[in-house]
Amino acid sequence: MGLFSESFGRALKVGKLVLDMYGDGFGGGYEAPVKVGERYRVRIESLGKGGDGIAKIKGFVIFVPNTQVGDEVEIVINSVKRKFAFAEVIG
């Protein structure tokens, strides 16, 4: 094949690599660092608008009800959304 098809083939490979790394901008390609049922020991860093404590795992926001800033608690993840998760205190 010619120069055009080689360049086009390389561009497709680069495009696929970018999609694999960063997603398609429509929710694809990103996986939350937590899963339902997993347990963690976390520190509550702040409070959300609704009063739930906010912890972070690898920068991912976890809402934990019935906690206060500074609490160190053991949690279990009970719901995972695209940009945040919900957990409950277990210890």
Contact map, one row per residue, 1 for C-alpha under 8 A:
1110110000000000000000000000000000000000000000000000000000000000000000000000000000000000000
1111110000000000000000000000000000000000000000000000000000000000000000000000000000000000000
1111111000000000000000000000000000000000000000000000000000000000000000000000000000000000000
0111111100000000000000000000000000000000000000000000000000000000000000000000000000000000000
1111111110000000000000000000000000000000000000000000000000000000000000000000000000000000000
1111111111000000000000000000000000000000000000000000000000000000000000000000000000000000000
0011111111100000000000000000000000000000000000000000000000000000000000000000000000000000000
0001111111110000000000000000000000000000000000000000000000000000000000000000000000000000000
0000111111111000000000000000000000000000000000000000000000000000000000000000000000000000000
0000011111111100000000000000000000000000000000000000000000000000000000000000000000000000000
0000001111111110000000000000000000000000000000000000000000000000000000000000000000000000000
0000000111111111000000000000000000000000000000000000000000000000000000000000000000000000000
0000000011111111100000000000000000000000000000000000000000000000000000000000000000000000000
0000000001111111110000000000000000000000000000000000000000000000000000000000000000000000000
0000000000111111111000000000000000000000000000000000000000000000000000000000000000000000000
0000000000011111111100000000000000000000000000000000000000000000000000000000000000000000000
0000000000001111111110000000000000000000000000000000000000000000000000000000000000000000000
0000000000000111111111100000000000000000000000000000000000000000000000000000000000000000000
0000000000000011111111110000100000000000000000000000000000000000000000000000000000000000000
0000000000000001111111100000100000000000000000000000000000000000000000000000000000000000000
0000000000000000111111100000100000000000000000000000000000000000000000000000000000000000000
0000000000000000011111111000110000000000000000000000000000000000000000000000000000000000000
0000000000000000011111111111110000000000000000000000000000000000000000000000000000000000000
0000000000000000001001111111100000000000000000000000000000000000000000000000000000000000000
0000000000000000000001111111000000000000000000000000000000000000000000000000000000000000000
0000000000000000000000111111000000000000000000000000000000000000000000000000000000000000000
0000000000000000000000111111110000000000000000000000000000000000000000000000000001000000000
0000000000000000000000111111110000000000000000000000000000000000000000000000000000000000000
0000000000000000001111110011111000000000000000000000000000000000000000000000000000000000000
0000000000000000000001100011111100000000000000000000000000000000000000000000000000000000000
0000000000000000000000000000111110000000000000000000000000000000000000000000000001000000000
0000000000000000000000000000011111100000000000000000000000010000000000000000000101100000000
0000000000000000000000000000001111100000000000000000000011010000000000000000000000000000000
0000000000000000000000000000000111110100000000000000000010000000000000000000100100000000000
0000000000000000000000000000000111111100000000000000000000000000000000000000101100000000000
0000000000000000000000000000000001111100000000000000000000000000000000000001111100000000000
0000000000000000000000000000000000111110000000000000000000000000000000000001110000000000000
0000000000000000000000000000000001111111000000000000000000000000000000000001100000000000000
0000000000000000000000000000000000001111100000000000000000000000000000000111100000000000000
0000000000000000000000000000000000000111110000000000000000000000000000000111000000000000000
0000000000000000000000000000000000000011111000000000000000000000000000011110000000000000000
0000000000000000000000000000000000000001111100000000001110000000000000011110000000000000000
0000000000000000000000000000000000000000111110000000001000000000000011111000000000000000000
0000000000000000000000000000000000000000011111100000111000000000001111111000000000000000000
0000000000000000000000000000000000000000001111100000111100000000000011000000000000000000000
0000000000000000000000000000000000000000000111110000111000000000000110000000000000000000000
0000000000000000000000000000000000000000000111111111110000000000000110000000000000000000000
0000000000000000000000000000000000000000000001111111110000000010000000000000000000000000000
0000000000000000000000000000000000000000000000111111000000000000000000000000000000000000000
0000000000000000000000000000000000000000000000111111000000000000000000000000000000000000000
0000000000000000000000000000000000000000000000111111100000000000100000000000000000000000000
0000000000000000000000000000000000000000000000111111110000000011111100000000000000000000000
0000000000000000000000000000000000000000000111110011111000000011111110000000000000000000000
0000000000000000000000000000000000000000000111110001111100001111000000000000000000000000000
0000000000000000000000000000000000000000011111000000111110001111000000000000000000000000000
0000000000000000000000000000000000000000010010000000011111111100000000000000000000000000000
0000000000000000000000000000000011000000010000000000001111111100000000000000000000000000000
0000000000000000000000000000000010000000000000000000000111110000000000000000000000000000000
0000000000000000000000000000000000000000000000000000000111111000000000000000000000000000000
0000000000000000000000000000000110000000000000000000000111111100000000000000000000111000000
0000000000000000000000000000000000000000000000000000011110111110000000000000000000111000000
0000000000000000000000000000000000000000000000000000011110011111000000000000000000011110000
0000000000000000000000000000000000000000000000010001111000001111100000000000000000011110000
0000000000000000000000000000000000000000000000000001111000000111111000000010000000000111100
0000000000000000000000000000000000000000000000000011100000000011111000000000000000000011100
0000000000000000000000000000000000000000000000000001100000000001111100000000000000000000000
0000000000000000000000000000000000000000000100000001100000000001111110100000000000000000000
0000000000000000000000000000000000000000000101100001100000000000011111100000000000000000000
0000000000000000000000000000000000000000001111100000100000000000001111100000000000000000000
0000000000000000000000000000000000000000001110000000000000000000000111110000000000000000000
0000000000000000000000000000000000000000001100000000000000000000001111111000000000000000000
0000000000000000000000000000000000000000111100000000000000000000000001111100000000000000000
0000000000000000000000000000000000000000111100000000000000000000000000111110000000000000111
0000000000000000000000000000000000000011110000000000000000000000000000011111000000000000111
0000000000000000000000000000000000000011110000000000000000000001000000001111100000000011111
0000000000000000000000000000000000011111000000000000000000000000000000000111110000000011110
0000000000000000000000000000000001111110000000000000000000000000000000000011111100001111000
0000000000000000000000000000000000011000000000000000000000000000000000000001111100001111000
0000000000000000000000000000000000110000000000000000000000000000000000000000111110001110000
0000000000000000000000000000000101110000000000000000000000000000000000000000111111011100000
0000000000000000000000000000000000000000000000000000000000000000000000000000001111111000000
0000000000000000000000000010001100000000000000000000000000000000000000000000000111110000000
0000000000000000000000000000000100000000000000000000000000011000000000000000000011111000000
0000000000000000000000000000000000000000000000000000000000011110000000000000000111111100000
0000000000000000000000000000000000000000000000000000000000011110000000000000111110111110000
0000000000000000000000000000000000000000000000000000000000000111000000000000111100011111000
0000000000000000000000000000000000000000000000000000000000000111100000000011111000001111100
0000000000000000000000000000000000000000000000000000000000000001100000000011110000000111110
0000000000000000000000000000000000000000000000000000000000000001100000001111000000000011111
0000000000000000000000000000000000000000000000000000000000000000000000001111000000000001111
0000000000000000000000000000000000000000000000000000000000000000000000001110000000000000111
